[in-house]
């Protein structure tokens, strides 16, 4: 059932929150700029049925989602900090101080699934409109944007072969016990010890012993997997699909090679991809590529979209600019990108990237010169500081 219309009743024994706090606080001012009624109507469309218990207030959920991403908090942390912070309560529409959590943290997960990509884009579009009402950006600001890609890292451990095989065996054994299947051998004692030993062999650079132990662990996991697969027919229909999916994942882990593409890196997040960053401190990241579009002058986010499959950056440019035009109602005319977008031309949009020589305007040339001057000035200051320190050491 969709959310009910909130009824505001005055309490004669308590003082309203707005009379106790600083109304110039940024969150209070932002709450007055957001069109919560429009958000409530768009979020209520996610409910297809009129039966059941009324849902939580859309303003509460939208406010919590904004606060969660603004302060980089988990679902549990944002709910409990909401209880401690009166400004957060005013931002989500509360009139009086509350001392209990407003919702269970798991409700945020269900709301995100219910909203989907279209609902999240509505939230982003409302932030852009609020920025226009506050005068943070102008309509012309969206005509010149910066487009770049990054990686949303998933919460997974580094996918070593021994760890993946051991986790696969654990999941198979637990699933068999849950469905009442009796295994010939589960290797609950031997496999964890062998996994630890593989890590020790790798640390000691004894790779021949490591490969031999890894083959043994892989054969044990294969035995457990085949034993479960033979008994799948005995499982009820309700749990058979989950068990077959787990067996398919086990086969995929057992068959994949180190140089294969589209590998499985985690059982609980099967769509994780390995993305090369090209940085010494972090050569690879495991997650999903995302494209982010911001205004060139103010740095306000006007577009953000997942790009599964690790596509080439240049192939994501048209989709990113299209999303920015839809959310802000202004079509970008200039896109500032890095060298990863070279070789891609979008009709009606001028693309600026490093190394561009032809067709650059005076503004672009001045920006490039200013960047070079700042870089040379910093390097000159660093050299001067190093020389002065060296002279002081010699004087001592």
BALOBA-1460 file (C-alpha; in Angstrom, 3 decimals):
// residues 396
<rec num="1" residu="x" x="0.000" y="0.000" z="0.000"/>
<rec num="2" residu="x" x="1.220" y="3.476" z="-0.793"/>
<rec num="3" residu="x" x="2.273" y="6.005" z="1.837"/>
<rec num="4" residu="x" x="-0.398" y="7.939" z="3.693"/>
<rec num="5" residu="x" x="-0.660" y="11.717" z="3.611"/>
<rec num="6" residu="x" x="0.998" y="12.955" z="6.841"/>
<rec num="7" residu="x" x="-1.300" y="14.709" z="9.310"/>
<rec num="8" residu="x" x="0.366" y="17.535" z="11.225"/>
<rec num="9" residu="x" x="-1.035" y="17.927" z="14.730"/>
<rec num="10" residu="x" x="0.246" y="20.473" z="17.213"/>
<rec num="11" residu="x" x="1.502" y="19.352" z="20.606"/>
<rec num="12" residu="x" x="0.745" y="21.858" z="23.389"/>
<rec num="13" residu="x" x="3.271" y="20.259" z="25.770"/>
<rec num="14" residu="x" x="6.337" y="20.329" z="23.487"/>
<rec num="15" residu="x" x="8.180" y="23.083" z="21.665"/>
<rec num="16" residu="x" x="8.519" y="22.699" z="17.872"/>
<rec num="17" residu="x" x="12.000" y="21.939" z="16.604"/>
<rec num="18" residu="x" x="12.166" y="24.968" z="14.324"/>
<rec num="19" residu="x" x="11.890" y="27.233" z="17.364"/>
<rec num="20" residu="x" x="14.886" y="25.587" z="19.053"/>
<rec num="21" residu="x" x="17.433" y="25.371" z="16.252"/>
<rec num="22" residu="x" x="19.332" y="27.740" z="13.976"/>
<rec num="23" residu="x" x="17.183" y="28.293" z="10.894"/>
<rec num="24" residu="x" x="20.252" y="29.416" z="8.912"/>
<rec num="25" residu="x" x="21.738" y="25.927" z="9.091"/>
<rec num="26" residu="x" x="22.500" y="24.557" z="5.587"/>
<rec num="27" residu="x" x="20.229" y="21.520" z="6.026"/>
<rec num="28" residu="x" x="17.295" y="23.680" z="7.135"/>
<rec num="29" residu="x" x="17.771" y="25.992" z="4.158"/>
<rec num="30" residu="x" x="18.086" y="23.015" z="1.808"/>
<rec num="31" residu="x" x="14.892" y="21.470" z="3.231"/>
<rec num="32" residu="x" x="13.019" y="24.651" z="2.305"/>
<rec num="33" residu="x" x="14.333" y="24.527" z="-1.267"/>
<rec num="34" residu="x" x="13.422" y="20.903" z="-2.086"/>
<rec num="35" residu="x" x="9.974" y="20.259" z="-3.562"/>
<rec num="36" residu="x" x="9.007" y="17.390" z="-1.265"/>
<rec num="37" residu="x" x="5.451" y="17.153" z="-2.622"/>
<rec num="38" residu="x" x="6.674" y="16.360" z="-6.126"/>
<rec num="39" residu="x" x="9.085" y="13.771" z="-4.747"/>
<rec num="40" residu="x" x="6.289" y="12.170" z="-2.728"/>
<rec num="41" residu="x" x="4.051" y="11.841" z="-5.781"/>
<rec num="42" residu="x" x="6.825" y="10.329" z="-7.940"/>
<rec num="43" residu="x" x="7.922" y="7.899" z="-5.216"/>
<rec num="44" residu="x" x="4.335" y="6.817" z="-4.475"/>
<rec num="45" residu="x" x="4.026" y="5.552" z="-8.055"/>
<rec num="46" residu="x" x="6.305" y="2.630" z="-7.105"/>
<rec num="47" residu="x" x="3.423" y="1.019" z="-5.179"/>
<rec num="48" residu="x" x="1.250" y="-1.032" z="-7.534"/>
<rec num="49" residu="x" x="-1.175" y="-2.385" z="-4.913"/>
<rec num="50" residu="x" x="-3.520" y="-0.565" z="-2.525"/>
<rec num="51" residu="x" x="-3.557" y="-3.398" z="0.021"/>
<rec num="52" residu="x" x="-1.434" y="-3.886" z="3.103"/>
<rec num="53" residu="x" x="0.073" y="-1.616" z="5.675"/>
<rec num="54" residu="x" x="0.709" y="2.037" z="4.673"/>
<rec num="55" residu="x" x="4.297" y="2.686" z="3.665"/>
<rec num="56" residu="x" x="6.755" y="5.065" z="5.293"/>
<rec num="57" residu="x" x="6.647" y="8.754" z="4.431"/>
<rec num="58" residu="x" x="8.454" y="9.408" z="1.111"/>
<rec num="59" residu="x" x="10.054" y="12.561" z="2.533"/>
<rec num="60" residu="x" x="11.590" y="10.564" z="5.394"/>
<rec num="61" residu="x" x="13.059" y="7.984" z="3.015"/>
<rec num="62" residu="x" x="14.261" y="10.568" z="0.477"/>
<rec num="63" residu="x" x="15.841" y="12.638" z="3.250"/>
<rec num="64" residu="x" x="17.607" y="9.636" z="4.744"/>
<rec num="65" residu="x" x="18.945" y="8.627" z="1.331"/>
<rec num="66" residu="x" x="20.272" y="12.166" z="0.775"/>
<rec num="67" residu="x" x="21.932" y="12.237" z="4.202"/>
<rec num="68" residu="x" x="23.387" y="8.765" z="3.765"/>
<rec num="69" residu="x" x="25.206" y="9.678" z="0.564"/>
<rec num="70" residu="x" x="26.157" y="13.172" z="1.737"/>
<rec num="71" residu="x" x="27.911" y="11.862" z="4.862"/>
<rec num="72" residu="x" x="28.963" y="8.425" z="3.505"/>
<rec num="73" residu="x" x="27.104" y="6.334" z="6.094"/>
<rec num="74" residu="x" x="25.653" y="2.845" z="6.178"/>
<rec num="75" residu="x" x="21.942" y="2.135" z="6.606"/>
<rec num="76" residu="x" x="22.342" y="1.508" z="10.345"/>
<rec num="77" residu="x" x="24.523" y="4.571" z="10.945"/>
<rec num="78" residu="x" x="22.235" y="7.028" z="9.182"/>
<rec num="79" residu="x" x="19.185" y="5.797" z="11.127"/>
<rec num="80" residu="x" x="20.869" y="6.064" z="14.533"/>
<rec num="81" residu="x" x="22.527" y="9.412" z="13.818"/>
<rec num="82" residu="x" x="19.114" y="10.698" z="12.753"/>
<rec num="83" residu="x" x="17.989" y="10.154" z="16.367"/>
<rec num="84" residu="x" x="20.909" y="12.213" z="17.703"/>
<rec num="85" residu="x" x="20.753" y="15.120" z="15.237"/>
<rec num="86" residu="x" x="17.748" y="17.513" z="15.386"/>
<rec num="87" residu="x" x="18.753" y="19.160" z="12.102"/>
<rec num="88" residu="x" x="18.450" y="15.798" z="10.335"/>
<rec num="89" residu="x" x="14.988" y="15.369" z="11.814"/>
<rec num="90" residu="x" x="13.886" y="18.772" z="10.531"/>
<rec num="91" residu="x" x="15.335" y="17.935" z="7.117"/>
<rec num="92" residu="x" x="13.166" y="14.789" z="6.922"/>
<rec num="93" residu="x" x="10.003" y="16.644" z="7.938"/>
<rec num="94" residu="x" x="9.712" y="16.101" z="11.701"/>
<rec num="95" residu="x" x="8.035" y="18.871" z="13.713"/>
<rec num="96" residu="x" x="9.024" y="17.669" z="17.210"/>
<rec num="97" residu="x" x="12.122" y="15.970" z="18.610"/>
<rec num="98" residu="x" x="12.039" y="12.184" z="18.225"/>
<rec num="99" residu="x" x="13.925" y="9.791" z="20.498"/>
<rec num="100" residu="x" x="13.359" y="6.508" z="18.647"/>
<rec num="101" residu="x" x="14.595" y="5.349" z="15.225"/>
<rec num="102" residu="x" x="12.049" y="6.277" z="12.543"/>
<rec num="103" residu="x" x="12.351" y="3.032" z="10.552"/>
<rec num="104" residu="x" x="14.262" y="-0.217" z="10.525"/>
<rec num="105" residu="x" x="17.524" y="0.102" z="8.544"/>
<rec num="106" residu="x" x="16.446" y="-2.739" z="6.244"/>
<rec num="107" residu="x" x="13.590" y="-0.539" z="4.986"/>
<rec num="108" residu="x" x="16.101" y="1.617" z="3.085"/>
<rec num="109" residu="x" x="17.219" y="-1.423" z="1.111"/>
<rec num="110" residu="x" x="13.636" y="-2.269" z="0.199"/>
<rec num="111" residu="x" x="12.953" y="1.325" z="-0.827"/>
<rec num="112" residu="x" x="16.021" y="1.402" z="-3.078"/>
<rec num="113" residu="x" x="14.890" y="-1.778" z="-4.816"/>
<rec num="114" residu="x" x="11.389" y="-0.384" z="-5.186"/>
<rec num="115" residu="x" x="12.538" y="2.947" z="-6.614"/>
<rec num="116" residu="x" x="14.994" y="1.491" z="-9.093"/>
<rec num="117" residu="x" x="17.023" y="3.562" z="-11.521"/>
<rec num="118" residu="x" x="14.117" y="5.855" z="-12.472"/>
<rec num="119" residu="x" x="13.378" y="6.758" z="-8.843"/>
<rec num="120" residu="x" x="16.996" y="7.569" z="-8.071"/>
<rec num="121" residu="x" x="17.141" y="9.799" z="-11.157"/>
<rec num="122" residu="x" x="14.109" y="11.670" z="-9.796"/>
<rec num="123" residu="x" x="16.032" y="12.342" z="-6.577"/>
<rec num="124" residu="x" x="19.018" y="13.593" z="-8.567"/>
<rec num="125" residu="x" x="16.805" y="15.808" z="-10.729"/>
<rec num="126" residu="x" x="15.307" y="17.406" z="-7.609"/>
<rec num="127" residu="x" x="18.793" y="18.277" z="-6.295"/>
<rec num="128" residu="x" x="19.500" y="20.060" z="-9.587"/>
<rec num="129" residu="x" x="16.242" y="22.011" z="-9.338"/>
<rec num="130" residu="x" x="17.020" y="22.933" z="-5.716"/>
<rec num="131" residu="x" x="20.445" y="24.218" z="-6.814"/>
<rec num="132" residu="x" x="18.757" y="26.394" z="-9.451"/>
<rec num="133" residu="x" x="16.318" y="27.819" z="-6.885"/>
<rec num="134" residu="x" x="19.181" y="28.599" z="-4.512"/>
<rec num="135" residu="x" x="21.169" y="30.308" z="-7.256"/>
<rec num="136" residu="x" x="24.061" y="27.872" z="-6.982"/>
<rec num="137" residu="x" x="24.008" y="27.236" z="-10.726"/>
<rec num="138" residu="x" x="22.476" y="28.962" z="-13.716"/>
<rec num="139" residu="x" x="20.732" y="27.378" z="-16.659"/>
<rec num="140" residu="x" x="23.798" y="28.132" z="-18.785"/>
<rec num="141" residu="x" x="26.095" y="26.260" z="-16.349"/>
<rec num="142" residu="x" x="24.937" y="22.903" z="-17.678"/>
<rec num="143" residu="x" x="26.019" y="23.823" z="-21.205"/>
<rec num="144" residu="x" x="29.656" y="23.186" z="-20.203"/>
<rec num="145" residu="x" x="30.153" y="19.943" z="-18.260"/>
<rec num="146" residu="x" x="32.917" y="17.606" z="-17.156"/>
<rec num="147" residu="x" x="32.423" y="13.891" z="-17.855"/>
<rec num="148" residu="x" x="34.552" y="11.199" z="-16.258"/>
<rec num="149" residu="x" x="34.306" y="7.576" z="-15.157"/>
<rec num="150" residu="x" x="35.278" y="5.904" z="-11.908"/>
<rec num="151" residu="x" x="34.686" y="2.631" z="-10.090"/>
<rec num="152" residu="x" x="32.142" y="1.897" z="-7.372"/>
<rec num="153" residu="x" x="34.069" y="-0.666" z="-5.351"/>
<rec num="154" residu="x" x="32.092" y="-3.567" z="-3.914"/>
<rec num="155" residu="x" x="32.594" y="-4.914" z="-0.396"/>
<rec num="156" residu="x" x="34.428" y="-8.097" z="-1.322"/>
<rec num="157" residu="x" x="37.718" y="-9.608" z="-0.234"/>
<rec num="158" residu="x" x="40.579" y="-9.894" z="-2.697"/>
<rec num="159" residu="x" x="39.561" y="-12.861" z="-4.889"/>
<rec num="160" residu="x" x="42.373" y="-15.384" z="-4.509"/>
<rec num="161" residu="x" x="41.808" y="-18.898" z="-5.879"/>
<rec num="162" residu="x" x="42.112" y="-20.573" z="-2.488"/>
<rec num="163" residu="x" x="39.620" y="-18.213" z="-0.861"/>
<rec num="164" residu="x" x="37.086" y="-18.572" z="-3.671"/>
<rec num="165" residu="x" x="37.313" y="-22.370" z="-3.586"/>
<rec num="166" residu="x" x="36.962" y="-22.501" z="0.199"/>
<rec num="167" residu="x" x="33.945" y="-20.167" z="0.187"/>
<rec num="168" residu="x" x="32.378" y="-22.234" z="-2.560"/>
<rec num="169" residu="x" x="32.811" y="-25.434" z="-0.545"/>
<rec num="170" residu="x" x="31.366" y="-23.788" z="2.582"/>
<rec num="171" residu="x" x="28.274" y="-22.602" z="0.706"/>
<rec num="172" residu="x" x="27.730" y="-26.038" z="-0.827"/>
<rec num="173" residu="x" x="28.021" y="-27.814" z="2.529"/>
<rec num="174" residu="x" x="25.648" y="-25.389" z="4.251"/>
<rec num="175" residu="x" x="23.123" y="-25.603" z="1.407"/>
<rec num="176" residu="x" x="23.223" y="-29.403" z="1.554"/>
<rec num="177" residu="x" x="22.602" y="-29.381" z="5.313"/>
<rec num="178" residu="x" x="19.797" y="-26.859" z="4.908"/>
<rec num="179" residu="x" x="18.011" y="-29.067" z="2.369"/>
<rec num="180" residu="x" x="18.594" y="-32.322" z="4.268"/>
<rec num="181" residu="x" x="21.180" y="-33.828" z="1.912"/>
<rec num="182" residu="x" x="23.789" y="-36.239" z="3.277"/>
<rec num="183" residu="x" x="27.238" y="-35.781" z="1.760"/>
<rec num="184" residu="x" x="29.865" y="-38.495" z="1.516"/>
<rec num="185" residu="x" x="32.575" y="-36.056" z="2.618"/>
<rec num="186" residu="x" x="32.414" y="-32.348" z="3.458"/>
<rec num="187" residu="x" x="36.123" y="-31.674" z="4.232"/>
<rec num="188" residu="x" x="35.207" y="-29.307" z="7.078"/>
<rec num="189" residu="x" x="38.483" y="-30.078" z="8.878"/>
<rec num="190" residu="x" x="40.970" y="-30.517" z="6.026"/>
<rec num="191" residu="x" x="39.936" y="-27.761" z="3.596"/>
<rec num="192" residu="x" x="40.325" y="-24.720" z="5.941"/>
<rec num="193" residu="x" x="43.762" y="-25.915" z="7.024"/>
<rec num="194" residu="x" x="44.824" y="-26.437" z="3.413"/>
<rec num="195" residu="x" x="43.586" y="-22.932" z="2.524"/>
<rec num="196" residu="x" x="45.772" y="-21.424" z="5.235"/>
<rec num="197" residu="x" x="48.719" y="-23.497" z="4.081"/>
<rec num="198" residu="x" x="48.310" y="-22.230" z="0.514"/>
<rec num="199" residu="x" x="48.616" y="-18.669" z="1.828"/>
<rec num="200" residu="x" x="51.820" y="-19.589" z="3.681"/>
<rec num="201" residu="x" x="53.318" y="-21.215" z="0.590"/>
<rec num="202" residu="x" x="52.531" y="-18.087" z="-1.440"/>
<rec num="203" residu="x" x="54.106" y="-15.822" z="1.164"/>
<rec num="204" residu="x" x="57.246" y="-17.961" z="1.198"/>
<rec num="205" residu="x" x="57.315" y="-17.969" z="-2.648"/>
<rec num="206" residu="x" x="57.121" y="-21.779" z="-2.689"/>
<rec num="207" residu="x" x="54.948" y="-21.783" z="-5.772"/>
<rec num="208" residu="x" x="55.380" y="-25.455" z="-6.634"/>
<rec num="209" residu="x" x="53.944" y="-26.511" z="-3.275"/>
<rec num="210" residu="x" x="51.246" y="-23.850" z="-3.603"/>
<rec num="211" residu="x" x="50.049" y="-25.170" z="-6.976"/>
<rec num="212" residu="x" x="49.992" y="-28.735" z="-5.700"/>
<rec num="213" residu="x" x="47.906" y="-27.759" z="-2.651"/>
<rec num="214" residu="x" x="45.615" y="-25.697" z="-4.858"/>
<rec num="215" residu="x" x="44.973" y="-28.695" z="-7.133"/>
<rec num="216" residu="x" x="44.095" y="-30.761" z="-4.074"/>
<rec num="217" residu="x" x="41.664" y="-28.127" z="-2.807"/>
<rec num="218" residu="x" x="40.075" y="-27.825" z="-6.241"/>
<rec num="219" residu="x" x="39.521" y="-31.600" z="-6.414"/>
<rec num="220" residu="x" x="37.870" y="-31.577" z="-2.970"/>
<rec num="221" residu="x" x="35.498" y="-28.798" z="-3.991"/>
<rec num="222" residu="x" x="34.696" y="-30.691" z="-7.188"/>
<rec num="223" residu="x" x="33.789" y="-33.807" z="-5.190"/>
<rec num="224" residu="x" x="31.431" y="-31.873" z="-2.920"/>
<rec num="225" residu="x" x="29.862" y="-30.115" z="-5.901"/>
<rec num="226" residu="x" x="29.229" y="-33.352" z="-7.810"/>
<rec num="227" residu="x" x="27.812" y="-34.994" z="-4.685"/>
<rec num="228" residu="x" x="25.329" y="-32.146" z="-4.284"/>
<rec num="229" residu="x" x="24.478" y="-32.185" z="-7.982"/>
<rec num="230" residu="x" x="23.599" y="-35.892" z="-7.873"/>
<rec num="231" residu="x" x="21.092" y="-35.287" z="-5.065"/>
<rec num="232" residu="x" x="19.420" y="-32.147" z="-6.445"/>
<rec num="233" residu="x" x="16.383" y="-34.140" z="-7.567"/>
<rec num="234" residu="x" x="15.590" y="-34.972" z="-3.915"/>
<rec num="235" residu="x" x="15.244" y="-31.290" z="-2.959"/>
<rec num="236" residu="x" x="11.823" y="-29.607" z="-2.912"/>
<rec num="237" residu="x" x="10.906" y="-27.206" z="-5.695"/>
<rec num="238" residu="x" x="11.206" y="-24.178" z="-3.394"/>
<rec num="239" residu="x" x="14.920" y="-24.703" z="-2.740"/>
<rec num="240" residu="x" x="15.946" y="-26.443" z="-5.942"/>
<rec num="241" residu="x" x="16.453" y="-23.278" z="-7.994"/>
<rec num="242" residu="x" x="18.778" y="-21.751" z="-5.397"/>
<rec num="243" residu="x" x="20.761" y="-24.967" z="-5.143"/>
<rec num="244" residu="x" x="21.111" y="-25.265" z="-8.927"/>
<rec num="245" residu="x" x="22.320" y="-21.656" z="-9.093"/>
<rec num="246" residu="x" x="24.945" y="-22.408" z="-6.435"/>
<rec num="247" residu="x" x="26.096" y="-25.503" z="-8.336"/>
<rec num="248" residu="x" x="26.399" y="-23.451" z="-11.535"/>
<rec num="249" residu="x" x="28.521" y="-20.866" z="-9.703"/>
<rec num="250" residu="x" x="30.734" y="-23.654" z="-8.322"/>
<rec num="251" residu="x" x="31.269" y="-25.043" z="-11.825"/>
<rec num="252" residu="x" x="32.168" y="-21.598" z="-13.045"/>
<rec num="253" residu="x" x="34.757" y="-21.121" z="-10.292"/>
<rec num="254" residu="x" x="36.267" y="-24.560" z="-10.878"/>
<rec num="255" residu="x" x="36.610" y="-24.047" z="-14.629"/>
<rec num="256" residu="x" x="37.880" y="-20.451" z="-14.800"/>
<rec num="257" residu="x" x="41.552" y="-19.761" z="-15.522"/>
<rec num="258" residu="x" x="43.746" y="-16.857" z="-14.319"/>
<rec num="259" residu="x" x="43.679" y="-15.096" z="-17.711"/>
<rec num="260" residu="x" x="39.966" y="-15.612" z="-18.446"/>
<rec num="261" residu="x" x="37.515" y="-12.775" z="-18.905"/>
<rec num="262" residu="x" x="34.165" y="-12.381" z="-17.132"/>
<rec num="263" residu="x" x="35.383" y="-14.301" z="-14.112"/>
<rec num="264" residu="x" x="33.367" y="-14.826" z="-10.937"/>
<rec num="265" residu="x" x="35.015" y="-12.942" z="-8.078"/>
<rec num="266" residu="x" x="32.440" y="-13.324" z="-5.290"/>
<rec num="267" residu="x" x="29.521" y="-15.666" z="-4.684"/>
<rec num="268" residu="x" x="27.331" y="-13.079" z="-2.971"/>
<rec num="269" residu="x" x="27.951" y="-10.419" z="-5.675"/>
<rec num="270" residu="x" x="28.213" y="-12.301" z="-8.985"/>
<rec num="271" residu="x" x="28.202" y="-9.152" z="-11.179"/>
<rec num="272" residu="x" x="31.475" y="-7.729" z="-9.837"/>
<rec num="273" residu="x" x="34.015" y="-6.829" z="-12.531"/>
<rec num="274" residu="x" x="37.774" y="-6.353" z="-12.422"/>
<rec num="275" residu="x" x="38.665" y="-2.858" z="-13.656"/>
<rec num="276" residu="x" x="42.237" y="-1.771" z="-14.344"/>
<rec num="277" residu="x" x="43.007" y="1.632" z="-12.771"/>
<rec num="278" residu="x" x="46.556" y="2.037" z="-14.006"/>
<rec num="279" residu="x" x="47.775" y="3.347" z="-10.655"/>
<rec num="280" residu="x" x="50.733" y="2.029" z="-8.688"/>
<rec num="281" residu="x" x="48.915" y="2.090" z="-5.356"/>
<rec num="282" residu="x" x="45.820" y="0.363" z="-6.801"/>
<rec num="283" residu="x" x="46.359" y="-1.424" z="-10.139"/>
<rec num="284" residu="x" x="42.911" y="-3.072" z="-10.094"/>
<rec num="285" residu="x" x="39.563" y="-2.450" z="-8.455"/>
<rec num="286" residu="x" x="36.635" y="-4.821" z="-8.142"/>
<rec num="287" residu="x" x="33.257" y="-3.244" z="-8.684"/>
<rec num="288" residu="x" x="31.194" y="-1.572" z="-11.425"/>
<rec num="289" residu="x" x="32.134" y="1.332" z="-13.691"/>
<rec num="290" residu="x" x="30.079" y="4.502" z="-13.254"/>
<rec num="291" residu="x" x="29.969" y="7.660" z="-15.366"/>
<rec num="292" residu="x" x="29.666" y="11.023" z="-13.553"/>
<rec num="293" residu="x" x="28.741" y="14.343" z="-15.184"/>
<rec num="294" residu="x" x="29.310" y="17.645" z="-13.343"/>
<rec num="295" residu="x" x="29.096" y="21.294" z="-14.267"/>
<rec num="296" residu="x" x="32.453" y="22.773" z="-15.252"/>
<rec num="297" residu="x" x="32.233" y="25.912" z="-13.105"/>
<rec num="298" residu="x" x="30.384" y="24.849" z="-9.926"/>
<rec num="299" residu="x" x="31.087" y="21.099" z="-9.854"/>
<rec num="300" residu="x" x="27.432" y="20.137" z="-9.257"/>
<rec num="301" residu="x" x="26.551" y="16.577" z="-10.239"/>
<rec num="302" residu="x" x="23.989" y="16.649" z="-13.072"/>
<rec num="303" residu="x" x="24.258" y="13.022" z="-14.173"/>
<rec num="304" residu="x" x="25.381" y="9.666" z="-12.837"/>
<rec num="305" residu="x" x="24.821" y="6.251" z="-14.339"/>
<rec num="306" residu="x" x="26.179" y="2.719" z="-13.966"/>
<rec num="307" residu="x" x="28.000" y="1.289" z="-16.978"/>
<rec num="308" residu="x" x="28.078" y="-2.506" z="-16.494"/>
<rec num="309" residu="x" x="30.341" y="-4.592" z="-18.656"/>
<rec num="310" residu="x" x="33.394" y="-2.294" z="-18.381"/>
<rec num="311" residu="x" x="32.820" y="-0.443" z="-21.684"/>
<rec num="312" residu="x" x="35.309" y="1.913" z="-23.314"/>
<rec num="313" residu="x" x="34.984" y="5.403" z="-21.813"/>
<rec num="314" residu="x" x="34.311" y="7.029" z="-25.168"/>
<rec num="315" residu="x" x="31.322" y="4.766" z="-25.787"/>
<rec num="316" residu="x" x="29.643" y="6.028" z="-22.584"/>
<rec num="317" residu="x" x="29.866" y="9.728" z="-23.464"/>
<rec num="318" residu="x" x="26.641" y="9.961" z="-25.505"/>
<rec num="319" residu="x" x="24.601" y="8.224" z="-22.803"/>
<rec num="320" residu="x" x="26.048" y="10.424" z="-20.045"/>
<rec num="321" residu="x" x="25.305" y="13.654" z="-21.952"/>
<rec num="322" residu="x" x="21.789" y="12.454" z="-22.767"/>
<rec num="323" residu="x" x="21.044" y="11.813" z="-19.088"/>
<rec num="324" residu="x" x="22.391" y="15.250" z="-18.099"/>
<rec num="325" residu="x" x="20.167" y="16.907" z="-20.721"/>
<rec num="326" residu="x" x="17.061" y="15.061" z="-19.479"/>
<rec num="327" residu="x" x="17.628" y="15.768" z="-15.781"/>
<rec num="328" residu="x" x="18.576" y="19.445" z="-16.143"/>
<rec num="329" residu="x" x="16.385" y="20.362" z="-19.170"/>
<rec num="330" residu="x" x="19.464" y="21.926" z="-20.802"/>
<rec num="331" residu="x" x="21.487" y="20.284" z="-23.562"/>
<rec num="332" residu="x" x="25.273" y="20.355" z="-22.925"/>
<rec num="333" residu="x" x="27.280" y="22.054" z="-25.652"/>
<rec num="334" residu="x" x="30.845" y="21.484" z="-24.397"/>
<rec num="335" residu="x" x="32.122" y="18.324" z="-22.695"/>
<rec num="336" residu="x" x="35.503" y="18.411" z="-20.945"/>
<rec num="337" residu="x" x="36.948" y="14.880" z="-20.811"/>
<rec num="338" residu="x" x="40.266" y="13.109" z="-20.340"/>
<rec num="339" residu="x" x="42.317" y="11.144" z="-22.864"/>
<rec num="340" residu="x" x="40.186" y="8.045" z="-22.373"/>
<rec num="341" residu="x" x="37.475" y="9.673" z="-24.504"/>
<rec num="342" residu="x" x="39.692" y="10.466" z="-27.507"/>
<rec num="343" residu="x" x="38.383" y="9.506" z="-30.914"/>
<rec num="344" residu="x" x="34.685" y="9.956" z="-30.093"/>
<rec num="345" residu="x" x="32.605" y="12.744" z="-31.619"/>
<rec num="346" residu="x" x="29.061" y="13.625" z="-30.499"/>
<rec num="347" residu="x" x="26.839" y="15.581" z="-32.868"/>
<rec num="348" residu="x" x="26.183" y="19.072" z="-31.532"/>
<rec num="349" residu="x" x="28.653" y="18.737" z="-28.643"/>
<rec num="350" residu="x" x="32.226" y="20.000" z="-28.655"/>
<rec num="351" residu="x" x="34.671" y="17.725" z="-26.851"/>
<rec num="352" residu="x" x="37.716" y="19.189" z="-25.084"/>
<rec num="353" residu="x" x="40.479" y="16.855" z="-23.963"/>
<rec num="354" residu="x" x="44.191" y="17.212" z="-23.069"/>
<rec num="355" residu="x" x="46.438" y="17.496" z="-26.088"/>
<rec num="356" residu="x" x="43.779" y="19.208" z="-28.202"/>
<rec num="357" residu="x" x="45.355" y="21.712" z="-30.576"/>
<rec num="358" residu="x" x="42.841" y="22.526" z="-33.308"/>
<rec num="359" residu="x" x="39.629" y="24.439" z="-32.796"/>
<rec num="360" residu="x" x="40.240" y="25.473" z="-29.200"/>
<rec num="361" residu="x" x="38.809" y="28.789" z="-28.038"/>
<rec num="362" residu="x" x="40.626" y="31.562" z="-26.220"/>
<rec num="363" residu="x" x="38.978" y="30.536" z="-22.934"/>
<rec num="364" residu="x" x="40.160" y="26.957" z="-23.288"/>
<rec num="365" residu="x" x="43.665" y="28.088" z="-24.204"/>
<rec num="366" residu="x" x="43.777" y="30.417" z="-21.189"/>
<rec num="367" residu="x" x="42.589" y="27.611" z="-18.906"/>
<rec num="368" residu="x" x="45.319" y="25.312" z="-20.197"/>
<rec num="369" residu="x" x="47.936" y="28.053" z="-19.780"/>
<rec num="370" residu="x" x="46.757" y="28.820" z="-16.262"/>
<rec num="371" residu="x" x="47.022" y="25.161" z="-15.322"/>
<rec num="372" residu="x" x="50.554" y="24.975" z="-16.729"/>
<rec num="373" residu="x" x="51.553" y="28.182" z="-14.910"/>
<rec num="374" residu="x" x="50.208" y="26.908" z="-11.597"/>
<rec num="375" residu="x" x="52.040" y="23.616" z="-12.046"/>
<rec num="376" residu="x" x="55.329" y="25.342" z="-12.904"/>
<rec num="377" residu="x" x="54.906" y="27.781" z="-10.001"/>
<rec num="378" residu="x" x="54.409" y="24.913" z="-7.564"/>
<rec num="379" residu="x" x="57.445" y="23.090" z="-8.911"/>
<rec num="380" residu="x" x="59.518" y="26.300" z="-8.653"/>
<rec num="381" residu="x" x="58.418" y="26.768" z="-5.034"/>
<rec num="382" residu="x" x="59.305" y="23.172" z="-4.234"/>
<rec num="383" residu="x" x="62.772" y="23.581" z="-5.754"/>
<rec num="384" residu="x" x="63.312" y="26.837" z="-3.831"/>
<rec num="385" residu="x" x="62.299" y="25.202" z="-0.545"/>
<rec num="386" residu="x" x="64.610" y="22.254" z="-1.217"/>
<rec num="387" residu="x" x="67.546" y="24.561" z="-1.954"/>
<rec num="388" residu="x" x="66.946" y="26.668" z="1.163"/>
<rec num="389" residu="x" x="66.772" y="23.548" z="3.350"/>
<rec num="390" residu="x" x="70.002" y="22.266" z="1.808"/>
<rec num="391" residu="x" x="71.725" y="25.600" z="2.494"/>
<rec num="392" residu="x" x="70.568" y="25.519" z="6.133"/>
<rec num="393" residu="x" x="71.936" y="21.985" z="6.573"/>
<rec num="394" residu="x" x="75.298" y="23.013" z="5.129"/>
<rec num="395" residu="x" x="75.442" y="26.054" z="7.404"/>
<rec num="396" residu="x" x="74.933" y="23.829" z="10.422"/>
